[in-house]
Amino acid sequence: MSNELPAEVITSAAVTAVSQLVLRERESRDLGNWDTMRDCFHPDSRVRISWFNGSGPGFVDGSIDMAKRGMLAKHRLAPVLVTLNGDRALASLTAIIDIPQKINGVEMILSAHGRFIYRAERRDGTWRLYSFDCIYLRDELNPAIPGQSVSIDPAEVRDLRPSYRNLAWCLIQTGYEVDQNLPGEDRLETVKQILDEVHAWLRQ
């Protein structure tokens, strides 16, 4: 009898490993488990999101700094879809980023909707993340206590992207510079560009 495992079992194990890797990275960020989060990334990985563009380890450092600034983001995650090609994988999921805010003395919840795109690579038998990108869909600001309201000067958001306008405004108030050329549904060519990039990498 052959001791080799069926291909379906090997594939299922890889899909599970990548799915758990993605969930571990997000949970570690939400809970402030920084060493675990750092171990999810390859040293040469790349993260490109609203407030950060740099390496995976640098993203962990930036997340620590963000937590110290009081921006304590939490993530609501949909199921993870994994596509494999040997030692490479793409993982995609929709997510909502919830960030408590206080604007003009009023407690608010910023909710940013996006699609997270991860590239993962297995090196020396271990899966880690090679990249993390976000396709921004929309966002909103809602009062933590119903009936409260906040007014924002339209001039302050006029030049911000509709797909992540409120997120960008809140980040700017906290001292961040926000890239206005990220993938977003208000500019479908940017979505095509990132999807073409990651799928080309997967096929290599």
C-alpha positions as CSV (number, residue, x, y, z in Angstrom):
1,M,0.0,0.0,0.0
2,S,1.3,3.4,-0.9
3,N,2.1,5.8,1.9
4,E,1.5,8.8,-0.3
5,L,-1.4,11.0,0.7
6,P,-4.1,11.7,-1.9
7,A,-3.7,15.0,-3.8
8,E,-7.0,16.2,-2.3
9,V,-5.7,15.8,1.2
10,I,-2.5,17.7,0.4
11,T,-4.5,20.5,-1.2
12,S,-6.9,20.7,1.7
13,A,-4.1,20.9,4.2
14,A,-2.5,23.8,2.2
15,V,-5.8,25.7,1.9
16,T,-6.3,25.3,5.7
17,A,-2.8,26.5,6.5
18,V,-3.1,29.6,4.4
19,S,-6.6,30.4,5.7
20,Q,-5.4,30.0,9.3
21,L,-2.4,32.2,8.5
22,V,-4.6,35.0,7.3
23,L,-6.9,34.7,10.3
24,R,-4.0,34.5,12.7
25,E,-2.5,37.7,11.3
26,R,-5.8,39.6,11.6
27,E,-6.6,38.3,15.1
28,S,-3.1,39.0,16.3
29,R,-3.4,42.7,15.2
30,D,-6.8,43.1,16.8
31,L,-5.5,41.6,20.1
32,G,-2.1,43.3,20.1
33,N,-0.2,40.0,19.9
34,W,2.6,41.6,18.0
35,D,5.2,38.8,18.0
36,T,2.6,36.4,16.5
37,M,1.6,39.0,13.9
38,R,5.2,39.5,13.0
39,D,5.8,35.8,12.5
40,C,3.0,35.8,9.9
41,F,5.1,37.8,7.4
42,H,8.2,37.0,5.3
43,P,10.9,39.5,6.0
44,D,10.7,40.7,2.3
45,S,6.9,41.0,2.3
46,R,5.0,44.1,1.2
47,V,2.0,45.8,2.7
48,R,0.1,48.6,0.8
49,I,-2.9,50.1,2.5
50,S,-4.4,53.5,3.3
51,W,-1.9,54.5,6.0
52,F,1.1,52.3,5.3
53,N,3.4,51.2,2.4
54,G,6.3,49.1,3.3
55,S,7.4,45.7,4.6
56,G,5.4,43.3,6.6
57,P,7.6,43.7,9.7
58,G,7.4,47.4,9.3
59,F,3.6,47.1,9.2
60,V,3.7,45.4,12.6
61,D,5.8,48.3,14.0
62,G,3.4,50.8,12.5
63,S,0.4,48.9,14.0
64,I,2.0,49.1,17.4
65,D,2.4,52.8,16.9
66,M,-1.2,53.2,15.7
67,A,-2.4,51.4,18.9
68,K,-0.4,53.8,21.0
69,R,-2.2,56.7,19.2
70,G,-5.5,55.3,20.4
71,M,-6.7,54.0,17.0
72,L,-7.8,50.5,18.1
73,A,-9.2,48.9,14.9
74,K,-11.1,45.7,15.0
75,H,-12.0,43.5,12.0
76,R,-15.1,41.7,11.0
77,L,-14.0,39.0,8.5
78,A,-15.9,37.0,5.9
79,P,-14.7,33.5,4.9
80,V,-11.4,33.2,3.2
81,L,-11.1,32.0,-0.4
82,V,-7.7,30.4,-1.2
83,T,-6.3,29.7,-4.7
84,L,-3.2,27.5,-4.8
85,N,-0.4,27.1,-7.2
86,G,2.4,24.9,-5.7
87,D,4.2,26.9,-3.0
88,R,2.2,30.1,-3.8
89,A,-1.3,31.1,-2.8
90,L,-3.8,33.9,-3.1
91,A,-6.2,34.5,-0.2
92,S,-9.2,36.9,-0.7
93,L,-11.9,37.9,1.8
94,T,-14.2,40.8,2.4
95,A,-13.8,42.7,5.7
96,I,-15.2,45.6,7.7
97,I,-12.7,47.6,9.8
98,D,-14.3,49.2,12.8
99,I,-12.4,52.0,14.5
100,P,-13.8,54.0,17.4
101,Q,-13.5,57.8,16.9
102,K,-14.3,60.9,19.0
103,I,-15.2,63.8,16.7
104,N,-16.1,67.2,18.2
105,G,-16.7,65.4,21.5
106,V,-19.1,62.8,20.0
107,E,-18.3,59.1,20.1
108,M,-18.4,57.7,16.6
109,I,-17.7,54.3,14.9
110,L,-15.8,54.5,11.6
111,S,-16.6,51.4,9.5
112,A,-14.5,50.8,6.3
113,H,-15.6,48.1,3.9
114,G,-12.9,46.4,1.8
115,R,-11.7,43.3,0.1
116,F,-8.4,42.0,1.5
117,I,-5.9,40.4,-0.9
118,Y,-3.1,38.4,0.6
119,R,-0.3,36.6,-1.2
120,A,1.3,33.7,0.7
121,E,4.4,31.7,-0.1
122,R,5.6,28.5,1.4
123,R,9.3,28.6,2.1
124,D,11.2,25.7,3.9
125,G,7.9,24.1,4.5
126,T,6.2,27.0,6.2
127,W,3.6,29.3,4.8
128,R,4.0,33.1,5.5
129,L,2.5,36.2,4.0
130,Y,4.3,37.8,1.0
131,S,1.9,40.7,0.5
132,F,-1.2,42.4,1.8
133,D,-3.4,44.8,-0.2
134,C,-6.9,46.2,0.2
135,I,-9.5,47.0,-2.4
136,Y,-11.6,49.7,-0.8
137,L,-15.4,49.5,-1.3
138,R,-17.0,52.2,0.9
139,D,-17.1,53.5,4.4
140,E,-19.3,55.3,6.9
141,L,-19.3,57.2,10.2
142,N,-22.0,56.3,12.6
143,P,-22.7,57.6,16.2
144,A,-21.9,55.2,19.0
145,I,-25.0,56.5,20.8
146,P,-28.1,56.8,18.5
147,G,-29.4,60.3,18.0
148,Q,-26.0,62.0,18.2
149,S,-24.6,63.8,15.1
150,V,-21.4,65.3,13.8
151,S,-20.9,67.7,10.9
152,I,-17.8,67.7,8.8
153,D,-17.0,70.5,6.4
154,P,-17.4,69.2,2.9
155,A,-14.3,71.1,1.8
156,E,-12.2,68.9,4.1
157,V,-13.2,65.8,2.2
158,R,-13.6,67.2,-1.3
159,D,-10.3,65.8,-2.6
160,L,-10.6,62.4,-0.8
161,R,-11.5,59.2,-2.6
162,P,-15.2,58.2,-2.3
163,S,-14.3,54.5,-1.6
164,Y,-12.3,55.4,1.5
165,R,-13.2,59.1,2.2
166,N,-14.2,58.9,5.8
167,L,-11.3,56.5,6.6
168,A,-8.8,58.9,5.0
169,W,-10.3,61.9,6.8
170,C,-10.0,60.2,10.2
171,L,-6.5,59.1,9.5
172,I,-5.5,62.6,8.5
173,Q,-6.9,64.0,11.7
174,T,-4.6,61.6,13.6
175,G,-1.5,62.7,11.7
176,Y,-1.2,60.1,8.9
177,E,-0.6,60.7,5.2
178,V,-3.1,58.8,3.1
179,D,-2.3,57.5,-0.4
180,Q,-5.1,58.6,-2.8
181,N,-4.2,56.1,-5.5
182,L,-5.0,52.8,-3.9
183,P,-7.3,50.2,-5.4
184,G,-11.0,51.2,-4.9
185,E,-14.3,50.6,-6.6
186,D,-14.6,54.3,-7.5
187,R,-11.7,53.6,-9.9
188,L,-12.2,50.2,-11.4
189,E,-9.0,50.4,-13.3
190,T,-7.1,50.3,-10.0
191,V,-8.9,47.2,-9.0
192,K,-8.0,45.5,-12.3
193,Q,-4.4,46.5,-11.9
194,I,-4.0,44.9,-8.5
195,L,-5.9,41.8,-9.5
196,D,-3.8,41.4,-12.6
197,E,-0.6,41.8,-10.5
198,V,-1.4,39.2,-7.9
199,H,-2.7,36.6,-10.4
200,A,0.4,37.1,-12.6
201,W,2.5,36.4,-9.5
202,L,0.5,33.3,-8.7
203,R,1.0,31.9,-12.2
204,Q,4.8,32.3,-12.1
